[in-house]
Amino acid sequence: MRVSVDKDLCIGAGQCVVAAPDVFDQDDDGIVELLTDHPAETDRAAVEEAEQVCPARVIVVED
């Protein structure tokens, strides 16, 4: 699994951090920070949830 984010479109809602705190964080301005672009398979459900709940749709999960 590979994860990418578009920081330029992030609105700082933070839902990704709530869903998958081992994969996502926020910088001082609230913009998404990707902690790893290849998370563990055990994080798949959380990462897919983060992709779904992101209001700006800036998270892309690929196999």
CHARMM-style PDB file with segment names, atoms N, HN, CA, C and O in Angstrom:
ATOM      1  N   MET     1       0.843  -1.172   0.000  1.00  0.00      PROA
ATOM      2  CA  MET     1       0.000   0.000   0.000  1.00  0.00      PROA
ATOM      3  C   MET     1       0.890   1.237   0.000  1.00  0.00      PROA
ATOM      4  O   MET     1       1.903   1.299   0.696  1.00  0.00      PROA
ATOM      5  N   ARG     2       0.485   2.211  -0.793  1.00  0.00      PROA
ATOM      6  HN  ARG     2      -0.338   2.161  -1.358  1.00  0.00      PROA
ATOM      7  CA  ARG     2       1.200   3.489  -0.847  1.00  0.00      PROA
ATOM      8  C   ARG     2       0.194   4.612  -0.621  1.00  0.00      PROA
ATOM      9  O   ARG     2      -0.902   4.594  -1.181  1.00  0.00      PROA
ATOM     10  N   VAL     3       0.566   5.574   0.191  1.00  0.00      PROA
ATOM     11  HN  VAL     3       1.456   5.589   0.645  1.00  0.00      PROA
ATOM     12  CA  VAL     3      -0.310   6.703   0.515  1.00  0.00      PROA
ATOM     13  C   VAL     3       0.360   7.991   0.057  1.00  0.00      PROA
ATOM     14  O   VAL     3       1.567   8.171   0.218  1.00  0.00      PROA
ATOM     15  N   SER     4      -0.440   8.883  -0.516  1.00  0.00      PROA
ATOM     16  HN  SER     4      -1.420   8.737  -0.647  1.00  0.00      PROA
ATOM     17  CA  SER     4       0.060  10.209  -0.855  1.00  0.00      PROA
ATOM     18  C   SER     4      -0.990  11.235  -0.439  1.00  0.00      PROA
ATOM     19  O   SER     4      -2.172  10.917  -0.308  1.00  0.00      PROA
ATOM     20  N   VAL     5      -0.537  12.468  -0.236  1.00  0.00      PROA
ATOM     21  HN  VAL     5       0.423  12.726  -0.342  1.00  0.00      PROA
ATOM     22  CA  VAL     5      -1.434  13.556   0.146  1.00  0.00      PROA
ATOM     23  C   VAL     5      -1.100  14.794  -0.684  1.00  0.00      PROA
ATOM     24  O   VAL     5       0.041  14.983  -1.107  1.00  0.00      PROA
ATOM     25  N   ASP     6      -2.097  15.620  -0.907  1.00  0.00      PROA
ATOM     26  HN  ASP     6      -3.024  15.467  -0.564  1.00  0.00      PROA
ATOM     27  CA  ASP     6      -1.891  16.893  -1.592  1.00  0.00      PROA
ATOM     28  C   ASP     6      -1.978  17.992  -0.542  1.00  0.00      PROA
ATOM     29  O   ASP     6      -3.063  18.479  -0.222  1.00  0.00      PROA
ATOM     30  N   LYS     7      -0.832  18.371  -0.018  1.00  0.00      PROA
ATOM     31  HN  LYS     7       0.049  17.975  -0.278  1.00  0.00      PROA
ATOM     32  CA  LYS     7      -0.783  19.358   1.062  1.00  0.00      PROA
ATOM     33  C   LYS     7      -1.337  20.710   0.628  1.00  0.00      PROA
ATOM     34  O   LYS     7      -1.848  21.463   1.457  1.00  0.00      PROA
ATOM     35  N   ASP     8      -1.241  21.026  -0.666  1.00  0.00      PROA
ATOM     36  HN  ASP     8      -0.826  20.414  -1.339  1.00  0.00      PROA
ATOM     37  CA  ASP     8      -1.722  22.315  -1.164  1.00  0.00      PROA
ATOM     38  C   ASP     8      -3.236  22.446  -1.057  1.00  0.00      PROA
ATOM     39  O   ASP     8      -3.758  23.557  -0.965  1.00  0.00      PROA
ATOM     40  N   LEU     9      -3.942  21.320  -1.068  1.00  0.00      PROA
ATOM     41  HN  LEU     9      -3.518  20.417  -1.142  1.00  0.00      PROA
ATOM     42  CA  LEU     9      -5.407  21.345  -0.998  1.00  0.00      PROA
ATOM     43  C   LEU     9      -5.959  21.048   0.393  1.00  0.00      PROA
ATOM     44  O   LEU     9      -7.162  21.165   0.622  1.00  0.00      PROA
ATOM     45  N   CYS    10      -5.086  20.666   1.317  1.00  0.00      PROA
ATOM     46  HN  CYS    10      -4.108  20.572   1.131  1.00  0.00      PROA
ATOM     47  CA  CYS    10      -5.510  20.330   2.678  1.00  0.00      PROA
ATOM     48  C   CYS    10      -6.141  21.538   3.358  1.00  0.00      PROA
ATOM     49  O   CYS    10      -5.618  22.649   3.277  1.00  0.00      PROA
ATOM     50  N   ILE    11      -7.276  21.312   4.035  1.00  0.00      PROA
ATOM     51  HN  ILE    11      -7.701  20.410   4.101  1.00  0.00      PROA
ATOM     52  CA  ILE    11      -7.963  22.394   4.750  1.00  0.00      PROA
ATOM     53  C   ILE    11      -7.757  22.301   6.263  1.00  0.00      PROA
ATOM     54  O   ILE    11      -8.286  23.121   7.013  1.00  0.00      PROA
ATOM     55  N   GLY    12      -6.991  21.309   6.708  1.00  0.00      PROA
ATOM     56  HN  GLY    12      -6.561  20.643   6.098  1.00  0.00      PROA
ATOM     57  CA  GLY    12      -6.645  21.205   8.121  1.00  0.00      PROA
ATOM     58  C   GLY    12      -7.746  20.701   9.028  1.00  0.00      PROA
ATOM     59  O   GLY    12      -7.772  21.040  10.211  1.00  0.00      PROA
ATOM     60  N   ALA    13      -8.651  19.904   8.504  1.00  0.00      PROA
ATOM     61  HN  ALA    13      -8.630  19.629   7.543  1.00  0.00      PROA
ATOM     62  CA  ALA    13      -9.747  19.379   9.321  1.00  0.00      PROA
ATOM     63  C   ALA    13      -9.263  18.391  10.381  1.00  0.00      PROA
ATOM     64  O   ALA    13      -9.872  18.281  11.445  1.00  0.00      PROA
ATOM     65  N   GLY    14      -8.184  17.677  10.103  1.00  0.00      PROA
ATOM     66  HN  GLY    14      -7.690  17.767   9.238  1.00  0.00      PROA
ATOM     67  CA  GLY    14      -7.602  16.766  11.081  1.00  0.00      PROA
ATOM     68  C   GLY    14      -8.265  15.416  11.210  1.00  0.00      PROA
ATOM     69  O   GLY    14      -7.901  14.639  12.092  1.00  0.00      PROA
ATOM     70  N   GLN    15      -9.214  15.115  10.370  1.00  0.00      PROA
ATOM     71  HN  GLN    15      -9.510  15.746   9.653  1.00  0.00      PROA
ATOM     72  CA  GLN    15      -9.896  13.829  10.451  1.00  0.00      PROA
ATOM     73  C   GLN    15      -8.959  12.664  10.150  1.00  0.00      PROA
ATOM     74  O   GLN    15      -9.152  11.560  10.659  1.00  0.00      PROA
ATOM     75  N   CYS    16      -7.955  12.907   9.330  1.00  0.00      PROA
ATOM     76  HN  CYS    16      -7.799  13.804   8.916  1.00  0.00      PROA
ATOM     77  CA  CYS    16      -6.985  11.858   9.018  1.00  0.00      PROA
ATOM     78  C   CYS    16      -6.194  11.456  10.261  1.00  0.00      PROA
ATOM     79  O   CYS    16      -5.903  10.277  10.466  1.00  0.00      PROA
ATOM     80  N   VAL    17      -5.851  12.434  11.079  1.00  0.00      PROA
ATOM     81  HN  VAL    17      -6.087  13.392  10.912  1.00  0.00      PROA
ATOM     82  CA  VAL    17      -5.091  12.171  12.297  1.00  0.00      PROA
ATOM     83  C   VAL    17      -5.936  11.381  13.293  1.00  0.00      PROA
ATOM     84  O   VAL    17      -5.430  10.497  13.985  1.00  0.00      PROA
ATOM     85  N   VAL    18      -7.207  11.703  13.357  1.00  0.00      PROA
ATOM     86  HN  VAL    18      -7.618  12.421  12.795  1.00  0.00      PROA
ATOM     87  CA  VAL    18      -8.120  10.974  14.239  1.00  0.00      PROA
ATOM     88  C   VAL    18      -8.246   9.520  13.779  1.00  0.00      PROA
ATOM     89  O   VAL    18      -8.240   8.602  14.599  1.00  0.00      PROA
ATOM     90  N   ALA    19      -8.359   9.317  12.467  1.00  0.00      PROA
ATOM     91  HN  ALA    19      -8.363  10.063  11.801  1.00  0.00      PROA
ATOM     92  CA  ALA    19      -8.565   7.974  11.920  1.00  0.00      PROA
ATOM     93  C   ALA    19      -7.288   7.127  11.945  1.00  0.00      PROA
ATOM     94  O   ALA    19      -7.337   5.935  12.246  1.00  0.00      PROA
ATOM     95  N   ALA    20      -6.145   7.747  11.627  1.00  0.00      PROA
ATOM     96  HN  ALA    20      -6.105   8.715  11.382  1.00  0.00      PROA
ATOM     97  CA  ALA    20      -4.903   6.975  11.501  1.00  0.00      PROA
ATOM     98  C   ALA    20      -3.717   7.772  12.054  1.00  0.00      PROA
ATOM     99  O   ALA    20      -2.900   8.274  11.283  1.00  0.00      PROA
ATOM    100  N   PRO    21      -3.618   7.891  13.369  1.00  0.00      PROA
ATOM    101  CA  PRO    21      -2.555   8.709  13.976  1.00  0.00      PROA
ATOM    102  C   PRO    21      -1.142   8.173  13.770  1.00  0.00      PROA
ATOM    103  O   PRO    21      -0.178   8.917  13.949  1.00  0.00      PROA
ATOM    104  N   ASP    22      -0.994   6.913  13.401  1.00  0.00      PROA
ATOM    105  HN  ASP    22      -1.777   6.308  13.255  1.00  0.00      PROA
ATOM    106  CA  ASP    22       0.332   6.364  13.132  1.00  0.00      PROA
ATOM    107  C   ASP    22       0.830   6.718  11.732  1.00  0.00      PROA
ATOM    108  O   ASP    22       2.002   6.519  11.412  1.00  0.00      PROA
ATOM    109  N   VAL    23      -0.074   7.246  10.900  1.00  0.00      PROA
ATOM    110  HN  VAL    23      -1.026   7.408  11.160  1.00  0.00      PROA
ATOM    111  CA  VAL    23       0.260   7.534   9.509  1.00  0.00      PROA
ATOM    112  C   VAL    23       0.218   9.029   9.208  1.00  0.00      PROA
ATOM    113  O   VAL    23       0.990   9.525   8.388  1.00  0.00      PROA
ATOM    114  N   PHE    24      -0.687   9.746   9.877  1.00  0.00      PROA
ATOM    115  HN  PHE    24      -1.315   9.343  10.543  1.00  0.00      PROA
ATOM    116  CA  PHE    24      -0.875  11.170   9.599  1.00  0.00      PROA
ATOM    117  C   PHE    24      -0.659  12.018  10.846  1.00  0.00      PROA
ATOM    118  O   PHE    24      -0.920  11.582  11.968  1.00  0.00      PROA
ATOM    119  N   ASP    25      -0.180  13.232  10.625  1.00  0.00      PROA
ATOM    120  HN  ASP    25       0.031  13.586   9.714  1.00  0.00      PROA
ATOM    121  CA  ASP    25      -0.051  14.235  11.673  1.00  0.00      PROA
ATOM    122  C   ASP    25      -0.379  15.579  11.037  1.00  0.00      PROA
ATOM    123  O   ASP    25      -0.674  15.649   9.844  1.00  0.00      PROA
ATOM    124  N   GLN    26      -0.329  16.637  11.826  1.00  0.00      PROA
ATOM    125  HN  GLN    26      -0.089  16.580  12.796  1.00  0.00      PROA
ATOM    126  CA  GLN    26      -0.555  17.978  11.309  1.00  0.00      PROA
ATOM    127  C   GLN    26       0.598  18.881  11.710  1.00  0.00      PROA
ATOM    128  O   GLN    26       1.145  18.754  12.805  1.00  0.00      PROA
ATOM    129  N   ASP    27       0.968  19.803  10.810  1.00  0.00      PROA
ATOM    130  HN  ASP    27       0.523  19.906   9.920  1.00  0.00      PROA
ATOM    131  CA  ASP    27       2.016  20.759  11.143  1.00  0.00      PROA
ATOM    132  C   ASP    27       1.416  21.885  11.989  1.00  0.00      PROA
ATOM    133  O   ASP    27       0.242  21.825  12.354  1.00  0.00      PROA
ATOM    134  N   ASP    28       2.197  22.890  12.295  1.00  0.00      PROA
ATOM    135  HN  ASP    28       3.151  22.938  11.999  1.00  0.00      PROA
ATOM    136  CA  ASP    28       1.737  23.986  13.151  1.00  0.00      PROA
ATOM    137  C   ASP    28       0.566  24.769  12.564  1.00  0.00      PROA
ATOM    138  O   ASP    28      -0.172  25.431  13.294  1.00  0.00      PROA
ATOM    139  N   ASP    29       0.399  24.693  11.254  1.00  0.00      PROA
ATOM    140  HN  ASP    29       0.998  24.156  10.661  1.00  0.00      PROA
ATOM    141  CA  ASP    29      -0.715  25.376  10.582  1.00  0.00      PROA
ATOM    142  C   ASP    29      -1.920  24.466  10.391  1.00  0.00      PROA
ATOM    143  O   ASP    29      -2.927  24.886   9.822  1.00  0.00      PROA
ATOM    144  N   GLY    30      -1.828  23.221  10.862  1.00  0.00      PROA
ATOM    145  HN  GLY    30      -1.010  22.880  11.325  1.00  0.00      PROA
ATOM    146  CA  GLY    30      -2.933  22.280  10.735  1.00  0.00      PROA
ATOM    147  C   GLY    30      -2.921  21.486   9.444  1.00  0.00      PROA
ATOM    148  O   GLY    30      -3.834  20.700   9.194  1.00  0.00      PROA
ATOM    149  N   ILE    31      -1.900  21.679   8.620  1.00  0.00      PROA
ATOM    150  HN  ILE    31      -1.158  22.318   8.824  1.00  0.00      PROA
ATOM    151  CA  ILE    31      -1.821  20.984   7.338  1.00  0.00      PROA
ATOM    152  C   ILE    31      -1.276  19.571   7.553  1.00  0.00      PROA
ATOM    153  O   ILE    31      -0.381  19.341   8.366  1.00  0.00      PROA
ATOM    154  N   VAL    32      -1.847  18.639   6.797  1.00  0.00      PROA
ATOM    155  HN  VAL    32      -2.574  18.825   6.136  1.00  0.00      PROA
ATOM    156  CA  VAL    32      -1.490  17.223   6.935  1.00  0.00      PROA
ATOM    157  C   VAL    32       0.004  16.999   6.737  1.00  0.00      PROA
ATOM    158  O   VAL    32       0.639  17.596   5.868  1.00  0.00      PROA
ATOM    159  N   GLU    33       0.534  16.125   7.567  1.00  0.00      PROA
ATOM    160  HN  GLU    33       0.018  15.639   8.272  1.00  0.00      PROA
ATOM    161  CA  GLU    33       1.910  15.641   7.457  1.00  0.00      PROA
ATOM    162  C   GLU    33       1.817  14.122   7.345  1.00  0.00      PROA
ATOM    163  O   GLU    33       1.201  13.468   8.185  1.00  0.00      PROA
ATOM    164  N   LEU    34       2.421  13.578   6.324  1.00  0.00      PROA
ATOM    165  HN  LEU    34       2.922  14.109   5.641  1.00  0.00      PROA
ATOM    166  CA  LEU    34       2.438  12.132   6.128  1.00  0.00      PROA
ATOM    167  C   LEU    34       3.642  11.563   6.870  1.00  0.00      PROA
ATOM    168  O   LEU    34       4.784  11.896   6.554  1.00  0.00      PROA
ATOM    169  N   LEU    35       3.389  10.711   7.848  1.00  0.00      PROA
ATOM    170  HN  LEU    35       2.461  10.440   8.105  1.00  0.00      PROA
ATOM    171  CA  LEU    35       4.473  10.136   8.653  1.00  0.00      PROA
ATOM    172  C   LEU    35       5.183   9.002   7.921  1.00  0.00      PROA
ATOM    173  O   LEU    35       6.375   8.776   8.127  1.00  0.00      PROA
ATOM    174  N   THR    36       4.455   8.296   7.072  1.00  0.00      PROA
ATOM    175  HN  THR    36       3.487   8.480   6.905  1.00  0.00      PROA
ATOM    176  CA  THR    36       5.024   7.240   6.242  1.00  0.00      PROA
ATOM    177  C   THR    36       4.176   7.098   4.988  1.00  0.00      PROA
ATOM    178  O   THR    36       2.947   7.132   5.058  1.00  0.00      PROA
ATOM    179  N   ASP    37       4.824   6.939   3.846  1.00  0.00      PROA
ATOM    180  HN  ASP    37       5.822   6.912   3.789  1.00  0.00      PROA
ATOM    181  CA  ASP    37       4.048   6.758   2.622  1.00  0.00      PROA
ATOM    182  C   ASP    37       3.811   5.285   2.303  1.00  0.00      PROA
ATOM    183  O   ASP    37       3.112   4.958   1.343  1.00  0.00      PROA
ATOM    184  N   HSD    38       4.392   4.401   3.104  1.00  0.00      PROA
ATOM    185  HN  HSD    38       4.960   4.666   3.883  1.00  0.00      PROA
ATOM    186  CA  HSD    38       4.164   2.956   2.978  1.00  0.00      PROA
ATOM    187  C   HSD    38       3.802   2.380   4.356  1.00  0.00      PROA
ATOM    188  O   HSD    38       4.616   1.694   4.974  1.00  0.00      PROA
ATOM    189  N   PRO    39       2.587   2.657   4.832  1.00  0.00      PROA
ATOM    190  CA  PRO    39       2.197   2.153   6.156  1.00  0.00      PROA
ATOM    191  C   PRO    39       2.062   0.637   6.190  1.00  0.00      PROA
ATOM    192  O   PRO    39       1.922  -0.020   5.159  1.00  0.00      PROA
ATOM    193  N   ALA    40       2.107   0.112   7.390  1.00  0.00      PROA
ATOM    194  HN  ALA    40       2.220   0.647   8.228  1.00  0.00      PROA
ATOM    195  CA  ALA    40       1.954  -1.326   7.589  1.00  0.00      PROA
ATOM    196  C   ALA    40       0.567  -1.782   7.151  1.00  0.00      PROA
ATOM    197  O   ALA    40      -0.407  -1.032   7.218  1.00  0.00      PROA
ATOM    198  N   GLU    41       0.508  -3.004   6.712  1.00  0.00      PROA
ATOM    199  HN  GLU    41       1.299  -3.614   6.658  1.00  0.00      PROA
ATOM    200  CA  GLU    41      -0.775  -3.571   6.276  1.00  0.00      PROA
ATOM    201  C   GLU    41      -1.793  -3.534   7.417  1.00  0.00      PROA
ATOM    202  O   GLU    41      -2.995  -3.434   7.171  1.00  0.00      PROA
ATOM    203  N   THR    42      -1.330  -3.612   8.640  1.00  0.00      PROA
ATOM    204  HN  THR    42      -0.354  -3.693   8.840  1.00  0.00      PROA
ATOM    205  CA  THR    42      -2.242  -3.565   9.783  1.00  0.00      PROA
ATOM    206  C   THR    42      -2.922  -2.196   9.925  1.00  0.00      PROA
ATOM    207  O   THR    42      -3.923  -2.071  10.630  1.00  0.00      PROA
ATOM    208  N   ASP    43      -2.385  -1.181   9.261  1.00  0.00      PROA
ATOM    209  HN  ASP    43      -1.571  -1.283   8.687  1.00  0.00      PROA
ATOM    210  CA  ASP    43      -2.981   0.158   9.290  1.00  0.00      PROA
ATOM    211  C   ASP    43      -3.932   0.408   8.122  1.00  0.00      PROA
ATOM    212  O   ASP    43      -4.500   1.494   8.012  1.00  0.00      PROA
ATOM    213  N   ARG    44      -4.112  -0.578   7.255  1.00  0.00      PROA
ATOM    214  HN  ARG    44      -3.651  -1.461   7.345  1.00  0.00      PROA
ATOM    215  CA  ARG    44      -4.914  -0.391   6.042  1.00  0.00      PROA
ATOM    216  C   ARG    44      -6.325   0.140   6.331  1.00  0.00      PROA
ATOM    217  O   ARG    44      -6.746   1.117   5.712  1.00  0.00      PROA
ATOM    218  N   ALA    45      -7.046  -0.473   7.242  1.00  0.00      PROA
ATOM    219  HN  ALA    45      -6.704  -1.266   7.745  1.00  0.00      PROA
ATOM    220  CA  ALA    45      -8.430  -0.046   7.519  1.00  0.00      PROA
ATOM    221  C   ALA    45      -8.453   1.404   7.991  1.00  0.00      PROA
ATOM    222  O   ALA    45      -9.315   2.175   7.570  1.00  0.00      PROA
ATOM    223  N   ALA    46      -7.526   1.781   8.854  1.00  0.00      PROA
ATOM    224  HN  ALA    46      -6.826   1.154   9.196  1.00  0.00      PROA
ATOM    225  CA  ALA    46      -7.478   3.154   9.362  1.00  0.00      PROA
ATOM    226  C   ALA    46      -7.126   4.148   8.261  1.00  0.00      PROA
ATOM    227  O   ALA    46      -7.705   5.232   8.195  1.00  0.00      PROA
ATOM    228  N   VAL    47      -6.180   3.782   7.394  1.00  0.00      PROA
ATOM    229  HN  VAL    47      -5.710   2.901   7.448  1.00  0.00      PROA
ATOM    230  CA  VAL    47      -5.781   4.664   6.298  1.00  0.00      PROA
ATOM    231  C   VAL    47      -6.928   4.829   5.300  1.00  0.00      PROA
ATOM    232  O   VAL    47      -7.179   5.933   4.817  1.00  0.00      PROA
ATOM    233  N   GLU    48      -7.614   3.744   4.995  1.00  0.00      PROA
ATOM    234  HN  GLU    48      -7.409   2.847   5.388  1.00  0.00      PROA
ATOM    235  CA  GLU    48      -8.760   3.832   4.079  1.00  0.00      PROA
ATOM    236  C   GLU    48      -9.883   4.664   4.690  1.00  0.00      PROA
ATOM    237  O   GLU    48     -10.579   5.385   3.976  1.00  0.00      PROA
ATOM    238  N   GLU    49     -10.063   4.569   6.000  1.00  0.00      PROA
ATOM    239  HN  GLU    49      -9.497   3.983   6.580  1.00  0.00      PROA
ATOM    240  CA  GLU    49     -11.048   5.421   6.667  1.00  0.00      PROA
ATOM    241  C   GLU    49     -10.640   6.891   6.549  1.00  0.00      PROA
ATOM    242  O   GLU    49     -11.474   7.750   6.265  1.00  0.00      PROA
ATOM    243  N   ALA    50      -9.366   7.171   6.768  1.00  0.00      PROA
ATOM    244  HN  ALA    50      -8.688   6.473   6.999  1.00  0.00      PROA
ATOM    245  CA  ALA    50      -8.876   8.545   6.646  1.00  0.00      PROA
ATOM    246  C   ALA    50      -9.128   9.087   5.252  1.00  0.00      PROA
ATOM    247  O   ALA    50      -9.524  10.242   5.097  1.00  0.00      PROA
ATOM    248  N   GLU    51      -8.903   8.268   4.243  1.00  0.00      PROA
ATOM    249  HN  GLU    51      -8.582   7.330   4.369  1.00  0.00      PROA
ATOM    250  CA  GLU    51      -9.156   8.680   2.858  1.00  0.00      PROA
ATOM    251  C   GLU    51     -10.635   9.028   2.672  1.00  0.00      PROA
ATOM    252  O   GLU    51     -10.970  10.015   2.018  1.00  0.00      PROA
ATOM    253  N   GLN    52     -11.501   8.219   3.245  1.00  0.00      PROA
ATOM    254  HN  GLN    52     -11.228   7.417   3.777  1.00  0.00      PROA
ATOM    255  CA  GLN    52     -12.950   8.427   3.094  1.00  0.00      PROA
ATOM    256  C   GLN    52     -13.461   9.650   3.848  1.00  0.00      PROA
ATOM    257  O   GLN    52     -14.338  10.355   3.348  1.00  0.00      PROA
ATOM    258  N   VAL    53     -12.934   9.913   5.031  1.00  0.00      PROA
ATOM    259  HN  VAL    53     -12.222   9.340   5.437  1.00  0.00      PROA
ATOM    260  CA  VAL    53     -13.475  11.003   5.857  1.00  0.00      PROA
ATOM    261  C   VAL    53     -12.829  12.360   5.579  1.00  0.00      PROA
ATOM    262  O   VAL    53     -13.288  13.374   6.104  1.00  0.00      PROA
ATOM    263  N   CYS    54     -11.792  12.396   4.779  1.00  0.00      PROA
ATOM    264  HN  CYS    54     -11.419  11.572   4.353  1.00  0.00      PROA
ATOM    265  CA  CYS    54     -11.133  13.665   4.470  1.00  0.00      PROA
ATOM    266  C   CYS    54     -12.084  14.562   3.673  1.00  0.00      PROA
ATOM    267  O   CYS    54     -12.452  14.219   2.550  1.00  0.00      PROA
ATOM    268  N   PRO    55     -12.488  15.707   4.239  1.00  0.00      PROA
ATOM    269  CA  PRO    55     -13.447  16.564   3.536  1.00  0.00      PROA
ATOM    270  C   PRO    55     -12.876  17.209   2.276  1.00  0.00      PROA
ATOM    271  O   PRO    55     -13.633  17.577   1.378  1.00  0.00      PROA
ATOM    272  N   ALA    56     -11.562  17.350   2.197  1.00  0.00      PROA
ATOM    273  HN  ALA    56     -10.947  17.052   2.927  1.00  0.00      PROA
ATOM    274  CA  ALA    56     -10.943  17.965   1.018  1.00  0.00      PROA
ATOM    275  C   ALA    56     -10.493  16.921  -0.004  1.00  0.00      PROA
ATOM    276  O   ALA    56     -10.053  17.271  -1.099  1.00  0.00      PROA
ATOM    277  N   ARG    57     -10.603  15.643   0.353  1.00  0.00      PROA
ATOM    278  HN  ARG    57     -10.960  15.359   1.243  1.00  0.00      PROA
ATOM    279  CA  ARG    57     -10.232  14.536  -0.533  1.00  0.00      PROA
ATOM    280  C   ARG    57      -8.780  14.636  -1.016  1.00  0.00      PROA
ATOM    281  O   ARG    57      -8.497  14.476  -2.203  1.00  0.00      PROA
ATOM    282  N   VAL    58      -7.870  14.903  -0.076  1.00  0.00      PROA
ATOM    283  HN  VAL    58      -8.100  15.033   0.888  1.00  0.00      PROA
ATOM    284  CA  VAL    58      -6.464  15.069  -0.438  1.00  0.00      PROA
ATOM    285  C   VAL    58      -5.632  13.807  -0.246  1.00  0.00      PROA
ATOM    286  O   VAL    58      -4.443  13.798  -0.562  1.00  0.00      PROA
ATOM    287  N   ILE    59      -6.240  12.743   0.267  1.00  0.00      PROA
ATOM    288  HN  ILE    59      -7.207  12.750   0.523  1.00  0.00      PROA
ATOM    289  CA  ILE    59      -5.521  11.496   0.537  1.00  0.00      PROA
ATOM    290  C   ILE    59      -5.810  10.484  -0.574  1.00  0.00      PROA
ATOM    291  O   ILE    59      -6.961  10.263  -0.948  1.00  0.00      PROA
ATOM    292  N   VAL    60      -4.742   9.878  -1.092  1.00  0.00      PROA
ATOM    293  HN  VAL    60      -3.806  10.057  -0.788  1.00  0.00      PROA
ATOM    294  CA  VAL    60      -4.883   8.847  -2.114  1.00  0.00      PROA
ATOM    295  C   VAL    60      -4.185   7.594  -1.615  1.00  0.00      PROA
ATOM    296  O   VAL    60      -3.014   7.629  -1.238  1.00  0.00      PROA
ATOM    297  N   VAL    61      -4.918   6.483  -1.616  1.00  0.00      PROA
ATOM    298  HN  VAL    61      -5.870   6.454  -1.921  1.00  0.00      PROA
ATOM    299  CA  VAL    61      -4.373   5.184  -1.210  1.00  0.00      PROA
ATOM    300  C   VAL    61      -4.310   4.293  -2.430  1.00  0.00      PROA
ATOM    301  O   VAL    61      -5.309   4.091  -3.120  1.00  0.00      PROA
ATOM    302  N   GLU    62      -3.117   3.758  -2.695  1.00  0.00      PROA
ATOM    303  HN  GLU    62      -2.305   3.922  -2.135  1.00  0.00      PROA
ATOM    304  CA  GLU    62      -2.923   2.858  -3.836  1.00  0.00      PROA
ATOM    305  C   GLU    62      -2.340   1.542  -3.345  1.00  0.00      PROA
ATOM    306  O   GLU    62      -1.605   1.510  -2.358  1.00  0.00      PROA
ATOM    307  N   ASP    63      -2.670   0.462  -4.034  1.00  0.00      PROA
ATOM    308  HN  ASP    63      -3.268   0.488  -4.836  1.00  0.00      PROA
ATOM    309  CA  ASP    63      -2.106  -0.850  -3.681  1.00  0.00      PROA
ATOM    310  C   ASP    63      -0.760  -1.037  -4.288  1.00  0.00      PROA
ATOM    311  OT1 ASP    63      -0.136  -2.081  -4.098  1.00  0.00      PROA
TER     312      ASP     63
END
